Amino acid sequence: MSSSPQPLLVMGKIAGAYGIKGWVKIMSFTHPPEKILRYRPWHLLKAGQPQQVKLKAGRPHGKVLVAWLDGVDDRTQAELLNGYEIAIERQHLPQLDKNEYYWSDLVGLKVVNQQGIEFGQVASLVETGANDVLVVQGERERLVPWILEQVIIHVSLEQGVITVDWDADF
């Protein structure tokens, strides 16, 4: 393992050992989950110290993903990686089309409505099936549906602001 450059985006987490030959279970934050296996190289993070690792193999296994990392050849070594975050360098993400955003870019942005009332900042996003939802933390928590052009009027990553058509009483 070697040190890696910044910035890194967390894409998943090692959730335990799998089998006796050094494989690990993966909790993926990507959609679909198996997409995490396409990214290279992986960087493992624990206590803020990134270490680059080579993914030798990975595959879906039932409801989980499993992966085999270079240099991890038995269950004892795999168990030591439990809880490590899996990150990739931002430059390895695909380019997005207009009006598409990575969730990690939206977290922390200020949310204001068309009347100029500031709701707070995006704390997280939730996938609901019908549409994604912004969880906005301010003087109180607000849940704002991610519906472009109807609710989400404008996103400015440069200014750090999302403008919404959403009543302040909701």
ABEGO torsion letter per residue (X at the ends): XBBBBOBBBBAEBBAEBBEAAGBBBBBBABOBAAAAAABOBBBBBBGGBBBBBBBABBBBBEABBBBBBBGBABAAAAAAABGBBBBBBAAABBBBBBGBBBAAAABGBBBBBAAGBBAEBBABBBBAGABBBBBBBBABBBBBBBBBGAABABBBAAAGBBBBBBBAAX
